[in-house]
Amino acid sequence: MRCYQKLSQLLALALCVTIVGCGFAPEDDFTGTRVGDGIAPWAEIGAVQICLGTVFIGPPDDPAGGLCTSNTLVQEPCLADNDCGSRESCVCGRCIVQYCRVNSDCGNGRTCSFSENRCDVPCAVDEDCGDDSSCFNSTCRGRCEVDTDCQAGEVCNSLNRCITADCSNDGECLAGELCRIQRVPRVATEPTILAGRSIDEPRYTMWLEVSEELAQDRRAIWRATSHDGVHYRLNPASPVLIDADTAHAPSVVRAPDGGYDVYYEFGDGAELRYSQSTDGINFGTGSPVLTGTAGTANAVRSPSAVLMPDGQVAVYYQIGDGTGIGLATGSLGGSLTSMGPVLTPSDVHDPPDSSAAPQFWIDISNLRSPYALTTESATGEMSLRLWFSAFGRESGDSFQFGDVIPIEPTYSLGYASADISSPSTLSVWPFNPIFDRVNAFLDHRSELTPAVVRVRNTDGSLRDGYLMYYLDADATNTTDPPILNRIGVSGNGAF
């Protein structure tokens, strides 16, 4: 039994979070029975879990984290949380009480207990907890005599309660215990998603930029697969495209022959490169298709490619540090011809005449990370759609107790569209931003690098609705590149 004495207690104030999918027209009841249009509204699902072996990737500026457990613990395999004990979660294929740093780490209706860094099941009465748990201080806890009376990841304290002790290495645990690391710090950013088209393919496949664990400036492109769009596993457990450790921001399209074509940023925006693979795993070193100037206003960054009906490819990209979004076109795998900027901050800024439309997004100064997608309606009509991140203010100043309090600018997600025959002529959604999360009505966070996919069933058939992935960042994050936090996901429609 563990003798556990708290020498000090850290009190944390948990603010109520209002999740909003901005986009005030057309207003549509979010019932899950109508076709989600990929614009609005969106419902927050939580953080994406990206597993590498038995650990998942966490924010690059956080330390490694886990829980002290008995060195004889055998973790049960799982596919979902309901395969595990009442206080456990399915963490990278193994049942254990989940380590957390913030509420969004937990998902599934659970909250993060910041004093123990564990995901807790909230409760009002014992019946809310199930099996061997009871409701204690509004969270489910187990009673115990020895550690083996507890669930995986818990230990028994001197008050005969199952608790957790967070750790980052074995030295922080007691004799006979090991630190079971669950989360490791890495950069994970710029996802691109394809949904499987048959039961023989993964339901969702993500390619993304991932750093080395101990050298975060060394980046490569990895592949991950998922059965539900939220829990991903890096597959294979090694990069699929390295290219001198400076391969960034992949954009993958399904080739007409069934293979996979990737466009990606090389270096600090020096050029866009192209490579292809028959299986989405074995890519060769890319060849240049569009040249920029690294680290300058002429850098070519964060490409997003779509295959057009005529067999040509349209590649949207970020210009420099975000002065606009450019477009380049050409044959698949061939050299691209730049058409210059097709979207600038002034195009996104709401009109000053409030009689024309409400001003929801103003003082736009930066556009980043375009994500393009072609979709087909039930009647066969093709649409070209573009999501992007922009830096600006989501509303005007507020008035608090007679004082004018300015709303600080942050990154939020916007939307534009184009006729499939004219990809350079974009029409901006008049009610942007479509996604902007707000704490206590005033504190906006930042969302960057959107990636959108149409929801499919496990057999590859289409379902109503979309999933949107984004990078969660602090509201004050205005550096270049931003210090990215975690990949989140939201749903639109019957996901």
N, C-alpha and C positions, 0 to 999 in steps of 0.2 A: 504494500500500500504506500502511496506517495504522501509524504508530509508536505503540505502546500501552504505557504504563508505569503500573502501579498504584502510587500513592503510599501507599495504605493499604488494608487489607483488613478488611471487616466480617464477622465470624463470626456466623452465625445458627444457633441451636439449633432444629431441627425436631422437634417433639414428635409422637409417634405419636397419631393421632386415632382413637378408637373411635366409630363411628357407630351409634347405637342407636335403634330404634323401640320405645320403651317401650310396654307393654301385654302383660302376661305371661300373659293368658288370653283367649281360648283359644290354646294354643300350636299353631302351625301351621308346618310346614316351608316355608321360603321357596324353593320350587322354580320358581316362575313358571308352574306348571301348574294351580294352583288359583285360584279367583276371589278377587281381593283385595277385602276388605270395606271398605276405606277407614279401618279402625281401626288394625290392626297386623298384621304388622310392616311397617316402611318401610325402603327402601334408598336411601341418599343418592346423588344423581346429580351435584350440583355447582351452581355458580352459573349463573343465567340470564343469557344475553347479550342485551341489549336495544340494538339498533342504531338510530342516527339518522344516515342517510347512511353514511359509511365509518368512523364512530367508534361506540363503545359506551359506555353509561352506567356510571360507576363510583361508588364511595361519595362522598358529598358533602364529606367532610372530607379527601379525598385530592387531591393536585394532578393536573393533566392529565399524561398520560404517553404516551410512544411511543418509537420507536427511530430513530436516525440512519440514513439510507439515501442512496444516490446520487441526485442530483437528476434523473437520467435513468431511474430505475427505473420499469418498467411492471409493475404487479401483475396477475397472471392472475385472471380471475373464477372463482368457485367456488360450490358449494352445500354441500359438506361437506369435512371435513379430508382425506379420501382423494382429493380432486381436486387436492391440493397436493403440494409437495415433502415429503420425509421429515421435515424439521425445521420445516416451515411448518404453520400452521393456517388454516382458513377463517375470517377475521375480517371480519364484516360484508360478506360477498360477495367478498372479495379475499384472495388467498393471501399470507401474510406470517408470519414468526416472531412469535408472539404476545407482547405486553407483559403483564407481570403484577406484582402486588404480594404476592399470597398464593397458596397452592397451589390453592385453590378457584377461582381465576380461570381455571385451565387446563383441567381436566377431561380426559376421554378418556385416562386413564392417564398423563398428563404431570404434571410437577412444576415448581414455580417456582424458578428459580435466583436467589436474592436478591442475589447479587453483580452480576448482569447484568440483573435484572428481565425475564427471558425464560422462556417455557414450554419445558421441556426434555423430550426423550425419554430415559427412563432405560434403561440397558443394562448388560450384563455382558460381552458379547463383541461384536466388530465386526458379526457377523451379525444382531444385534438391531437394527441401525441402518438398513440398506438403502442403496441407490444410492451416493452419493459420501461417505457418512459413515463415521466410525470411532468406536469407543468410547474416550472419554478422560475419566478421573476419573468413571466410571459414568454419563456422559451422552454423547449422540451429538453429534459435532462434525465439521465439514468441513475439509478441507485446501485451501489456496488459494495463488495467486501474486498475484492482483488481486481487487478487490471482485466483479467479475462471475463469479468462480469460486464465489461463495457463493450462498446462497438469499436470497430477499427479506427484508429487515430485518437482514441481517448485513453486516459489513464485514471485510476481511482485515487482520489485525494483523501486526506485525513478526516473529512466530513462525510465520507462514504458517498460521494457524488462523482459521477463520470465527468471529467474535465478534459481540456486540451492544453498542451503546452507548446507554443509555437517555437520554431527553431530555424536556423540556417545551416547548422552543421552538427555533427554528433557530439561535439564538446559542450553543447548547450543542453544536452539531455542527461539523465541520471544513468548510473551504472545499470547494465542490462537493457538499455534502450538504444534505439537508433533514431536519427533524424530522417524521417521519410520525406524527402524533398518533393513537393508537388509542383512548384512554379519556379521557372528560371527566367532571368531577364534577357530579352533579346529585342531587337527592332523587328517588327512584323508589320508591313505596310503595303500599300498599293495593290490590293487584291483584284483579281479578275476571275469571273465565275462562269462556268458552263454547266447547264443541267443535262443529265443523262437522257438519252432518247429511247432507251430500251432497258429491259430488266438486266441485261448483261453489262451495263455501264453503271458506275457509281451514280447515285442520285444527283449529287452535286460534286463538282471538281473545282478547286480553287488553285490558281497559281499566284504566288505573291513574293514579294521581296523580303528576305530574312537575313539578319546579320549573324556573324559568328558570335558565340556566347561571350568570349573574352576579347573580341576585337570588333566592336560594333560599327566601325567604319568599313569593314570588309563585308560586302553584300553579295548575295547570289539569289537566283530564282529557284524556289521550291514548289512542290506540288502537294496538295492536300485533298483528301476525299471525305465525304460526309454522307450519312444516311438521313439526316434531318435538317441540314442547312445551318445548324448551330454548333454541333460537335464535330470537329474536323481532326483528322490524323494526317501528319506529314507522311506521304506515301509516294516514293520510298523515303527512308530516313536519311536522306542525303540530297544535296542540291541536284536539280535537273539541268541547270545551265549556270555555269560559273563565270566565264569570260573575264579573266583577270581580276576577279573579286570586285568588279564595278558594274555588274548587271543590275539595273534598276527597273521598277515599274513595268512589269510584263502586261501585255495585252494579247490574249489568245483568241483566235478565231478557228472555227471548224472548217477545214478545207473541203472543197467539192469532192475530193477523192476519199474522204473519211479521215484524213490525217489532221494534224494540228499545226497551225502557223502562229508564231509569236513575233510581235514587234516589241522592242524594249529600248529603254534609254541606256546608253553606254556612257560611263564616266559622268562628269558633272555637266551633262547636257551637250557633250561634244557632238553626238550624233545619235540618230535612231538606227537600230540594227534589226535584222530579220533572221529568223531561223525556223526550221520546220522539223516535225517529228511524226512518225507513223502512229505512235502510241501515247503521245503527250508526256513522255518521260525522257526519252533519249533524244535530246536536242544537240545539234552541233553548234560550234562557235558561230556567232552571227556575222552577217555581212552588212556593211553600211548601206542604207537606203535614203537617208536624209541627213545632211550635214548642218551643224550649228557651230557656235563658238562657246566652248566650255566656260561656265562661271560668269557669263555676261548676259546682257539683255537679249542676245541672239541665241541663247541656248535653247535646245529642243528637248523638252522633258515630258514625262508622264503620258506616253501615247495611248490612244484608244482607237482600235481599228475595227471597222465593220466591212463585211463583204457585201458589195452592191449586187443588184439583180443582173447587171451586165457582166459580172465577173471581175470588175475592177474593185479596188480597195480604197476606202476613204479612211484616213488616219487623222484624227483630231489630236492636238498636243498642246501642252502648256508652253507659252512663250516666255523665256527667261525666268524671272522670279515671280511671274504672274501678271505681266502687263496685258495679257490677253490670251485668247485661245486661237490657235492656228489650225489650218487644214492643209493636208497634202494628199494627193491622189496618184494612182498609178496601177500597174498590173500587180497581182499578188506575187510578192517576193522580188519585184523589180524596183528600180530607182523611183523615188517619189518626187512629184513636182509640187512645190509649195504654192498655195494660193493666198498666203499671207494671213493676217488676222481675220477671223470671221465672227468673233465675239470679243467685245472690250468692256471694261468696267462701266463706261458711259451707256452702253446698251442695256446693262442690267439695272442700273440705278432707276428707281421709280420716278415717273415724271413729276416735275415740281408743281404742276397744276393739279391740286387735290380734287378738282371737279372731274378730272378725267378718270382717276382711280385712286383709291386710298394709298397712302405712302407706307408700305410695309417694309421696304428695304431701301435704305438711303446711304449716301456717302460711301459707295462702293469704290474700293481702291485696288483690288487685287482679285484675279481669277486663277483658280488652280484645278488641276487633276480632272480633266473632262472624262466622261464615261459615256460612250455611244452604244446604241443598241437598235437593231431593226426588229420590229414586231409586225405581226400579220393579224388583221381583224378576221372575224368569222366569215366575212364576205370576200376575203383574199386581198384586201387593200393593205399595202405595205406602208409603214411609218418609220421615219428616222428620228430617233429621240436622243437627247443629250442631257445628262446630269453633270453638275459641276459644283465646285466649292468657291465661295466668294467672301471676301472680307468687307464687312460693312455693319451698319447699325440696323437692327431688325425693327426698330420703332423709334418714335420721337422721344424727346425728353419726358421724364415723369415729374410729377409735382408731389412732394412729400412735406406736409406740415408747412406749406407756404413757400418751400424752397424748390428751385428747379434742379433736378438731379439728372445729368445726362446719362443715357444708356451707352455703355462702352461698346465699341465695335468688336465683333467676333467673326469667325468663319461659320457660315451656314451653307446649306445645300440648295441649289436652284435648279431650274429645269428650262429647257428650250426644245424646239422641234423644227424639223425641216421637211420639205417635200423630198421624197426619195430620189427624184430626178434632179434636185438642186441642193446638194448637201452643204453648200456654202452660204445659203440664205436661211438663217436661223430666226425663228420667231420666239421671243422670250415670253414665258408664262407671266401674265400680268399680276399674279398674286404671289410671287416669290417672297421669301424663301419657302420651299415646300417642306423643309425639315429644320427645326430650331428648337433645342431643348432649353427649358427655362426653370431655374430654381427660384421658388418663392416669388414668381412673376417678374423679377427684375434681373436676377443673376443668370446670364446666358453662358452656356458652354460653347465650345467650338467643335464643329464637325467637318472633316476633310475626307478626301479621296473616296467619293461614292462609287459603289459598284452595285449594279442592279441585275437581277435574274428573274425570269418568269418561273413561277412555281410549277413543278412537275410531280406526278405521282411516282411511286417506286417502279412502275412499269414503263415510265417515260412519257405517259400521256399528260397533256396539259391540264393544269388546274387554274381556277380563277385566282389572280393575285400575284404579287411580286415580293421578293426579298431584297432589301437594300442594306448593303454593308457600308460602314463608314469608320473613320478613325476618330476616336474620342480624344479631345485635347482640352487643356485648361483654357478658360476664357481669356486669360491674359497672354496667351501664347501667340506672339506676333513675330517670332524669330524666323529666320530662313535657313534651312528648312525647319518647320515647327517641330517641337519635341513631342512626338506622337506617343499616345498612351496605349489604348487597347482598341481592338476591332470590335465594334458593336453591330447588331443586326436589328432591323425593324421589318415589320410585315405590312403589306397593303393588300387587302382582299382576304379570301378564305384560305389563309396559309396553314 
